Amino acid sequence: MSFLSLIFAIVILVSVYFWLTRSRRAGRSGYRPPRSATNKTGLQRQTQRELLRLTNGNRAVAQRLVDRVRDQNPGRSEQWCWEKAIYDLQRDRRA
């Protein structure tokens, strides 16, 4: 009886192992946005490029603008902060 229980436990463990590894592989093949569309923080590269274009490629200025927006609007997403920095810069240039 204990020999049968041992065989059954091994079969269960092997089944769970294969089920978990298959689930991980299936998760890898799921939809992901194109690599050029977003970076690690979820920020769209197009938004980042636009702010850098408006600051003539000066990353320090762009980052300071985003940091200021983030400090004034806690809890907002990184994408929102970059878009707001672009909006503020464009608005200030029109005035």
C-alpha positions in Angstrom: 0.0 0.0 0.0 2.8 2.5 0.8 4.6 1.6 -2.4 1.4 2.6 -4.4 1.2 5.9 -2.4 4.8 6.7 -3.2 4.3 6.1 -6.9 1.1 8.2 -6.9 2.9 11.1 -5.1 5.8 11.0 -7.7 3.3 11.0 -10.5 1.5 14.0 -9.0 4.8 15.9 -8.5 5.9 15.2 -12.0 2.5 16.4 -13.4 2.6 19.6 -11.4 6.2 20.3 -12.6 5.3 19.9 -16.2 2.1 21.9 -15.8 4.1 24.8 -14.2 6.8 24.8 -16.9 4.2 24.7 -19.6 2.4 27.6 -18.1 5.6 29.7 -17.9 6.4 29.0 -21.6 2.8 29.9 -22.6 3.1 33.2 -20.7 6.2 34.1 -22.7 4.4 33.8 -26.0 1.6 36.2 -24.9 1.1 39.6 -26.4 3.8 42.2 -25.6 3.9 45.7 -27.2 6.6 46.2 -29.7 10.0 46.8 -28.0 10.3 50.3 -29.5 6.9 51.4 -28.1 7.6 51.4 -24.4 10.5 51.1 -22.0 10.7 49.5 -18.5 8.6 52.2 -16.8 5.8 51.9 -19.3 6.7 55.3 -20.8 6.1 55.5 -24.5 9.3 56.2 -26.4 7.5 58.6 -28.7 6.6 60.8 -25.7 10.2 60.7 -24.5 11.5 61.6 -27.9 9.0 64.5 -28.2 10.1 66.1 -24.9 13.8 65.6 -25.9 13.1 67.3 -29.2 11.5 70.2 -27.5 14.5 70.6 -25.2 16.9 70.3 -28.1 18.1 66.9 -26.9 19.0 68.2 -23.4 18.1 65.2 -21.2 18.9 67.1 -18.0 16.4 69.8 -18.8 13.8 67.2 -19.8 14.3 65.2 -16.6 14.0 68.4 -14.5 10.7 69.3 -16.1 9.3 65.8 -15.5 10.6 65.8 -11.9 8.9 69.1 -11.3 5.6 67.8 -12.7 5.9 64.6 -10.7 6.5 66.6 -7.5 3.5 68.8 -8.1 1.3 65.8 -9.0 2.0 62.9 -6.8 0.3 59.6 -7.7 0.3 60.3 -11.4 1.8 57.8 -13.9 5.2 58.4 -15.5 3.5 58.7 -18.9 1.2 61.4 -17.6 4.1 63.4 -16.1 6.0 63.3 -19.4 2.9 64.4 -21.4 2.2 67.2 -18.9 5.8 68.4 -19.2 5.4 68.5 -23.0 2.1 70.4 -22.6 3.5 72.9 -20.2 6.5 73.5 -22.3 4.4 74.1 -25.5 2.0 76.3 -23.6 4.8 78.4 -22.2 6.3 78.8 -25.6 3.0 80.1 -27.0 2.6 82.7 -24.3 
